Amino acid sequence: MIGTAVAVSFIWLIAVVLLGAYFLFSAVKEERYMTELFPGAYPRYKQSTKMLIPFIF
């Protein structure tokens, strides 16, 4: 997606970056919600898995 945005226009690159930032924001917000909803199980699950990219992030 980033490569296509760079090839098409700088404005599309800005749109892709903004969408990526929103995606990351919503993922963090969902993790907080899941922690509140499942206070016993979710923190343990979160320790054994990554949020977006396996083994990295």
Steps between C-alpha positions, in 0.01 A plus 500: 500500500782740583676428169187570301440823691856618429466413132167677460533819703640650818144574613418128490808432712367740762164320489669162550703631795187644661312174452791309652508732799127458550533121475771500767293733721195274474708188575635658819152613599364148441777351716399729786136400455586130496706543817199659672260238366719198587723613789615150590557339163596775257820624668632141493402465136665833419829378649503195274417675174580825315244762398559534125817334369583152637822486708562875451217738595 
